Amino acid sequence: MRVIAGTARSMPLKTVKGLDVRPTTDKTKETLFNILQADIPDCRFLDLFSGSGAIAIEALSRGAAYAVLVEQSREAARCIQDNLMFTKMADRAEVQKCDVLTALRRMEGQKPFDVIFMDPPYDQELEQKVLACLADSTLADAYTVIVVEASLKTDFSWLADLGYHAYKYKRYKTSQHVFLQKKERAKK
């Protein structure tokens, strides 16, 4: 796995061994960042269920001002720290070693992130729990772009009930990216 574009282009990244982490493929990551390209420069980026940190590091490489990476696994958090040091981006990032809902509660009251990306373990309905937490949070406002990576069979019919509008679905071979905003200012 490597950084695709930006200041850290082509730099290899460490990954965590085992089936608990599913690194996003280069092709999927490239498609994701092509869609987000206008939202990344100078943004505050939140990466939930970070794994190796590759998504946030890609955002930093492409010009994000600051990133918070949340990862519960100690081994994965060490991998993220190593990747941030190797790519010389540690000074623009914060790693929180805890579960995502705890991290969101700890950060409550801070200003909103511009982009929130989450890649929770598939088919455990964690997307709904995290989005319910963010629905009334200061961490996401009507301008925040939220991207959820999920399995193709994940049901998102409940989004409107939580106050979200999905404005784009991008499906891949085994996964999908769902692009959301709070309804107050949903993209058309």
C-alpha positions as protocol buffer text, in pm:
chain_id: "A"
residue {
  index: 1
  type: MET
  ca { x: 0 y: 0 z: 0 }
}
residue {
  index: 2
  type: ARG
  ca { x: 123 y: 349 z: -82 }
}
residue {
  index: 3
  type: VAL
  ca { x: 28 y: 715 z: -87 }
}
residue {
  index: 4
  type: ILE
  ca { x: -116 y: 790 z: -431 }
}
residue {
  index: 5
  type: ALA
  ca { x: -76 y: 1166 z: -471 }
}
residue {
  index: 6
  type: GLY
  ca { x: 50 y: 1485 z: -312 }
}
residue {
  index: 7
  type: THR
  ca { x: 357 y: 1561 z: -105 }
}
residue {
  index: 8
  type: ALA
  ca { x: 404 y: 1198 z: 8 }
}
residue {
  index: 9
  type: ARG
  ca { x: 329 y: 1049 z: -334 }
}
residue {
  index: 10
  type: SER
  ca { x: 451 y: 689 z: -384 }
}
residue {
  index: 11
  type: MET
  ca { x: 567 y: 652 z: -23 }
}
residue {
  index: 12
  type: PRO
  ca { x: 494 y: 298 z: 103 }
}
residue {
  index: 13
  type: LEU
  ca { x: 279 y: 259 z: 412 }
}
residue {
  index: 14
  type: LYS
  ca { x: 283 y: -16 z: 672 }
}
residue {
  index: 15
  type: THR
  ca { x: -30 y: -219 z: 725 }
}
residue {
  index: 16
  type: VAL
  ca { x: -153 y: -427 z: 1016 }
}
residue {
  index: 17
  type: LYS
  ca { x: -142 y: -801 z: 958 }
}
residue {
  index: 18
  type: GLY
  ca { x: -460 y: -1004 z: 996 }
}
residue {
  index: 19
  type: LEU
  ca { x: -820 y: -998 z: 882 }
}
residue {
  index: 20
  type: ASP
  ca { x: -936 y: -726 z: 1124 }
}
residue {
  index: 21
  type: VAL
  ca { x: -805 y: -452 z: 893 }
}
residue {
  index: 22
  type: ARG
  ca { x: -912 y: -423 z: 529 }
}
residue {
  index: 23
  type: PRO
  ca { x: -684 y: -169 z: 362 }
}
residue {
  index: 24
  type: THR
  ca { x: -864 y: 32 z: 96 }
}
residue {
  index: 25
  type: THR
  ca { x: -720 y: -59 z: -243 }
}
residue {
  index: 26
  type: ASP
  ca { x: -525 y: 205 z: -437 }
}
residue {
  index: 27
  type: LYS
  ca { x: -790 y: 213 z: -710 }
}
residue {
  index: 28
  type: THR
  ca { x: -1074 y: 266 z: -459 }
}
residue {
  index: 29
  type: LYS
  ca { x: -871 y: 527 z: -271 }
}
residue {
  index: 30
  type: GLU
  ca { x: -797 y: 712 z: -595 }
}
residue {
  index: 31
  type: THR
  ca { x: -1167 y: 716 z: -688 }
}
residue {
  index: 32
  type: LEU
  ca { x: -1259 y: 840 z: -339 }
}
residue {
  index: 33
  type: PHE
  ca { x: -1011 y: 1127 z: -353 }
}
residue {
  index: 34
  type: ASN
  ca { x: -1110 y: 1221 z: -708 }
}
residue {
  index: 35
  type: ILE
  ca { x: -1463 y: 1273 z: -574 }
}
residue {
  index: 36
  type: LEU
  ca { x: -1337 y: 1464 z: -267 }
}
residue {
  index: 37
  type: GLN
  ca { x: -1066 y: 1667 z: -443 }
}
residue {
  index: 38
  type: ALA
  ca { x: -1236 y: 2006 z: -396 }
}
residue {
  index: 39
  type: ASP
  ca { x: -1306 y: 1938 z: -26 }
}
residue {
  index: 40
  type: ILE
  ca { x: -952 y: 1835 z: 81 }
}
residue {
  index: 41
  type: PRO
  ca { x: -726 y: 2144 z: 54 }
}
residue {
  index: 42
  type: ASP
  ca { x: -688 y: 2309 z: 399 }
}
residue {
  index: 43
  type: CYS
  ca { x: -961 y: 2092 z: 551 }
}
residue {
  index: 44
  type: ARG
  ca { x: -993 y: 1943 z: 899 }
}
residue {
  index: 45
  type: PHE
  ca { x: -1019 y: 1568 z: 835 }
}
residue {
  index: 46
  type: LEU
  ca { x: -1155 y: 1306 z: 1077 }
}
residue {
  index: 47
  type: ASP
  ca { x: -1071 y: 942 z: 1004 }
}
residue {
  index: 48
  type: LEU
  ca { x: -1276 y: 697 z: 1213 }
}
residue {
  index: 49
  type: PHE
  ca { x: -1177 y: 328 z: 1237 }
}
residue {
  index: 50
  type: SER
  ca { x: -843 y: 435 z: 1086 }
}
residue {
  index: 51
  type: GLY
  ca { x: -666 y: 100 z: 1048 }
}
residue {
  index: 52
  type: SER
  ca { x: -324 y: 188 z: 903 }
}
residue {
  index: 53
  type: GLY
  ca { x: -412 y: 558 z: 869 }
}
residue {
  index: 54
  type: ALA
  ca { x: -382 y: 544 z: 490 }
}
residue {
  index: 55
  type: ILE
  ca { x: -696 y: 750 z: 419 }
}
residue {
  index: 56
  type: ALA
  ca { x: -606 y: 1039 z: 652 }
}
residue {
  index: 57
  type: ILE
  ca { x: -244 y: 1030 z: 534 }
}
residue {
  index: 58
  type: GLU
  ca { x: -366 y: 1053 z: 174 }
}
residue {
  index: 59
  type: ALA
  ca { x: -578 y: 1354 z: 274 }
}
residue {
  index: 60
  type: LEU
  ca { x: -279 y: 1519 z: 444 }
}
residue {
  index: 61
  type: SER
  ca { x: -60 y: 1446 z: 144 }
}
residue {
  index: 62
  type: ARG
  ca { x: -319 y: 1616 z: -80 }
}
residue {
  index: 63
  type: GLY
  ca { x: -332 y: 1930 z: 132 }
}
residue {
  index: 64
  type: ALA
  ca { x: -555 y: 1872 z: 434 }
}
residue {
  index: 65
  type: ALA
  ca { x: -447 y: 2110 z: 711 }
}
residue {
  index: 66
  type: TYR
  ca { x: -503 y: 1871 z: 1002 }
}
residue {
  index: 67
  type: ALA
  ca { x: -630 y: 1519 z: 1067 }
}
residue {
  index: 68
  type: VAL
  ca { x: -755 y: 1326 z: 1367 }
}
residue {
  index: 69
  type: LEU
  ca { x: -726 y: 949 z: 1333 }
}
residue {
  index: 70
  type: VAL
  ca { x: -926 y: 727 z: 1569 }
}
residue {
  index: 71
  type: GLU
  ca { x: -825 y: 364 z: 1612 }
}
residue {
  index: 72
  type: GLN
  ca { x: -902 y: 128 z: 1898 }
}
residue {
  index: 73
  type: SER
  ca { x: -640 y: -140 z: 1822 }
}
residue {
  index: 74
  type: ARG
  ca { x: -304 y: -72 z: 1987 }
}
residue {
  index: 75
  type: GLU
  ca { x: -118 y: -249 z: 1707 }
}
residue {
  index: 76
  type: ALA
  ca { x: -298 y: -45 z: 1441 }
}
residue {
  index: 77
  type: ALA
  ca { x: -243 y: 280 z: 1636 }
}
residue {
  index: 78
  type: ARG
  ca { x: 133 y: 204 z: 1646 }
}
residue {
  index: 79
  type: CYS
  ca { x: 120 y: 141 z: 1270 }
}
residue {
  index: 80
  type: ILE
  ca { x: -52 y: 478 z: 1219 }
}
residue {
  index: 81
  type: GLN
  ca { x: 213 y: 656 z: 1429 }
}
residue {
  index: 82
  type: ASP
  ca { x: 490 y: 487 z: 1226 }
}
residue {
  index: 83
  type: ASN
  ca { x: 323 y: 586 z: 897 }
}
residue {
  index: 84
  type: LEU
  ca { x: 276 y: 946 z: 1012 }
}
residue {
  index: 85
  type: MET
  ca { x: 641 y: 971 z: 1117 }
}
residue {
  index: 86
  type: PHE
  ca { x: 765 y: 809 z: 794 }
}
residue {
  index: 87
  type: THR
  ca { x: 559 y: 1047 z: 576 }
}
residue {
  index: 88
  type: LYS
  ca { x: 661 y: 1346 z: 794 }
}
residue {
  index: 89
  type: MET
  ca { x: 300 y: 1432 z: 872 }
}
residue {
  index: 90
  type: ALA
  ca { x: 291 y: 1365 z: 1247 }
}
residue {
  index: 91
  type: ASP
  ca { x: 292 y: 1739 z: 1325 }
}
residue {
  index: 92
  type: ARG
  ca { x: -40 y: 1780 z: 1139 }
}
residue {
  index: 93
  type: ALA
  ca { x: -215 y: 1481 z: 1291 }
}
residue {
  index: 94
  type: GLU
  ca { x: -348 y: 1349 z: 1618 }
}
residue {
  index: 95
  type: VAL
  ca { x: -403 y: 980 z: 1689 }
}
residue {
  index: 96
  type: GLN
  ca { x: -669 y: 886 z: 1943 }
}
residue {
  index: 97
  type: LYS
  ca { x: -630 y: 531 z: 2072 }
}
residue {
  index: 98
  type: CYS
  ca { x: -984 y: 446 z: 2180 }
}
residue {
  index: 99
  type: ASP
  ca { x: -1316 y: 333 z: 2041 }
}
residue {
  index: 100
  type: VAL
  ca { x: -1486 y: 574 z: 1803 }
}
residue {
  index: 101
  type: LEU
  ca { x: -1786 y: 665 z: 2020 }
}
residue {
  index: 102
  type: THR
  ca { x: -1555 y: 751 z: 2312 }
}
residue {
  index: 103
  type: ALA
  ca { x: -1342 y: 969 z: 2083 }
}
residue {
  index: 104
  type: LEU
  ca { x: -1648 y: 1152 z: 1953 }
}
residue {
  index: 105
  type: ARG
  ca { x: -1768 y: 1221 z: 2309 }
}
residue {
  index: 106
  type: ARG
  ca { x: -1420 y: 1347 z: 2406 }
}
residue {
  index: 107
  type: MET
  ca { x: -1406 y: 1586 z: 2108 }
}
residue {
  index: 108
  type: GLU
  ca { x: -1762 y: 1719 z: 2152 }
}
residue {
  index: 109
  type: GLY
  ca { x: -1766 y: 2097 z: 2167 }
}
residue {
  index: 110
  type: GLN
  ca { x: -1482 y: 2137 z: 1916 }
}
residue {
  index: 111
  type: LYS
  ca { x: -1543 y: 2305 z: 1583 }
}
residue {
  index: 112
  type: PRO
  ca { x: -1680 y: 2093 z: 1296 }
}
residue {
  index: 113
  type: PHE
  ca { x: -1462 y: 1885 z: 1071 }
}
residue {
  index: 114
  type: ASP
  ca { x: -1480 y: 1956 z: 698 }
}
residue {
  index: 115
  type: VAL
  ca { x: -1458 y: 1588 z: 601 }
}
residue {
  index: 116
  type: ILE
  ca { x: -1536 y: 1282 z: 812 }
}
residue {
  index: 117
  type: PHE
  ca { x: -1445 y: 941 z: 676 }
}
residue {
  index: 118
  type: MET
  ca { x: -1541 y: 614 z: 845 }
}
residue {
  index: 119
  type: ASP
  ca { x: -1463 y: 256 z: 755 }
}
residue {
  index: 120
  type: PRO
  ca { x: -1612 y: 50 z: 1039 }
}
residue {
  index: 121
  type: PRO
  ca { x: -1604 y: -329 z: 1053 }
}
residue {
  index: 122
  type: TYR
  ca { x: -1863 y: -448 z: 803 }
}
residue {
  index: 123
  type: ASP
  ca { x: -2212 y: -571 z: 887 }
}
residue {
  index: 124
  type: GLN
  ca { x: -2213 y: -469 z: 1255 }
}
residue {
  index: 125
  type: GLU
  ca { x: -2438 y: -162 z: 1212 }
}
residue {
  index: 126
  type: LEU
  ca { x: -2167 y: 64 z: 1355 }
}
residue {
  index: 127
  type: GLU
  ca { x: -2239 y: 317 z: 1078 }
}
residue {
  index: 128
  type: GLN
  ca { x: -2580 y: 387 z: 1230 }
}
residue {
  index: 129
  type: LYS
  ca { x: -2441 y: 426 z: 1584 }
}
residue {
  index: 130
  type: VAL
  ca { x: -2170 y: 668 z: 1473 }
}
residue {
  index: 131
  type: LEU
  ca { x: -2404 y: 873 z: 1254 }
}
residue {
  index: 132
  type: ALA
  ca { x: -2660 y: 890 z: 1538 }
}
residue {
  index: 133
  type: CYS
  ca { x: -2384 y: 1030 z: 1760 }
}
residue {
  index: 134
  type: LEU
  ca { x: -2280 y: 1283 z: 1494 }
}
residue {
  index: 135
  type: ALA
  ca { x: -2639 y: 1392 z: 1422 }
}
residue {
  index: 136
  type: ASP
  ca { x: -2648 y: 1633 z: 1718 }
}
residue {
  index: 137
  type: SER
  ca { x: -2273 y: 1684 z: 1749 }
}
residue {
  index: 138
  type: THR
  ca { x: -2067 y: 2000 z: 1706 }
}
residue {
  index: 139
  type: LEU
  ca { x: -1816 y: 1787 z: 1510 }
}
residue {
  index: 140
  type: ALA
  ca { x: -2034 y: 1782 z: 1196 }
}
residue {
  index: 141
  type: ASP
  ca { x: -2240 y: 2066 z: 1056 }
}
residue {
  index: 142
  type: ALA
  ca { x: -2441 y: 2123 z: 740 }
}
residue {
  index: 143
  type: TYR
  ca { x: -2118 y: 2178 z: 543 }
}
residue {
  index: 144
  type: THR
  ca { x: -1938 y: 1864 z: 663 }
}
residue {
  index: 145
  type: VAL
  ca { x: -1893 y: 1593 z: 400 }
}
residue {
  index: 146
  type: ILE
  ca { x: -1932 y: 1250 z: 561 }
}
residue {
  index: 147
  type: VAL
  ca { x: -1816 y: 941 z: 375 }
}
residue {
  index: 148
  type: VAL
  ca { x: -1905 y: 592 z: 492 }
}
residue {
  index: 149
  type: GLU
  ca { x: -1728 y: 286 z: 352 }
}
residue {
  index: 150
  type: ALA
  ca { x: -1947 y: -22 z: 392 }
}
residue {
  index: 151
  type: SER
  ca { x: -2024 y: -358 z: 240 }
}
residue {
  index: 152
  type: LEU
  ca { x: -2254 y: -363 z: -61 }
}
residue {
  index: 153
  type: LYS
  ca { x: -2532 y: -522 z: 143 }
}
residue {
  index: 154
  type: THR
  ca { x: -2538 y: -251 z: 412 }
}
residue {
  index: 155
  type: ASP
  ca { x: -2882 y: -91 z: 436 }
}
residue {
  index: 156
  type: PHE
  ca { x: -2887 y: 289 z: 460 }
}
residue {
  index: 157
  type: SER
  ca { x: -3266 y: 338 z: 445 }
}
residue {
  index: 158
  type: TRP
  ca { x: -3254 y: 492 z: 795 }
}
residue {
  index: 159
  type: LEU
  ca { x: -3038 y: 793 z: 697 }
}
residue {
  index: 160
  type: ALA
  ca { x: -3326 y: 1039 z: 660 }
}
residue {
  index: 161
  type: ASP
  ca { x: -3458 y: 947 z: 1006 }
}
residue {
  index: 162
  type: LEU
  ca { x: -3126 y: 1068 z: 1153 }
}
residue {
  index: 163
  type: GLY
  ca { x: -3132 y: 1390 z: 950 }
}
residue {
  index: 164
  type: TYR
  ca { x: -2891 y: 1295 z: 668 }
}
residue {
  index: 165
  type: HIS
  ca { x: -2911 y: 1310 z: 291 }
}
residue {
  index: 166
  type: ALA
  ca { x: -2703 y: 1067 z: 82 }
}
residue {
  index: 167
  type: TYR
  ca { x: -2607 y: 1264 z: -226 }
}
residue {
  index: 168
  type: LYS
  ca { x: -2382 y: 1006 z: -389 }
}
residue {
  index: 169
  type: TYR
  ca { x: -2330 y: 629 z: -381 }
}
residue {
  index: 170
  type: LYS
  ca { x: -2016 y: 486 z: -537 }
}
residue {
  index: 171
  type: ARG
  ca { x: -2021 y: 108 z: -562 }
}
residue {
  index: 172
  type: TYR
  ca { x: -1715 y: -113 z: -611 }
}
residue {
  index: 173
  type: LYS
  ca { x: -1672 y: -488 z: -645 }
}
residue {
  index: 174
  type: THR
  ca { x: -1722 y: -570 z: -273 }
}
residue {
  index: 175
  type: SER
  ca { x: -1780 y: -234 z: -102 }
}
residue {
  index: 176
  type: GLN
  ca { x: -1938 y: 107 z: -143 }
}
residue {
  index: 177
  type: HIS
  ca { x: -1880 y: 468 z: -44 }
}
residue {
  index: 178
  type: VAL
  ca { x: -2185 y: 663 z: 67 }
}
residue {
  index: 179
  type: PHE
  ca { x: -2145 y: 1043 z: 64 }
}
residue {
  index: 180
  type: LEU
  ca { x: -2367 y: 1226 z: 313 }
}
residue {
  index: 181
  type: GLN
  ca { x: -2446 y: 1564 z: 455 }
}
residue {
  index: 182
  type: LYS
  ca { x: -2682 y: 1679 z: 722 }
}
residue {
  index: 183
  type: LYS
  ca { x: -3013 y: 1775 z: 562 }
}
residue {
  index: 184
  type: GLU
  ca { x: -2999 y: 2144 z: 654 }
}
residue {
  index: 185
  type: ARG
  ca { x: -2769 y: 2204 z: 356 }
}
residue {
  index: 186
  type: ALA
  ca { x: -2767 y: 1881 z: 156 }
}
residue {
  index: 187
  type: LYS
  ca { x: -2595 y: 1892 z: -182 }
}
residue {
  index: 188
  type: LYS
  ca { x: -2828 y: 1870 z: -478 }
}
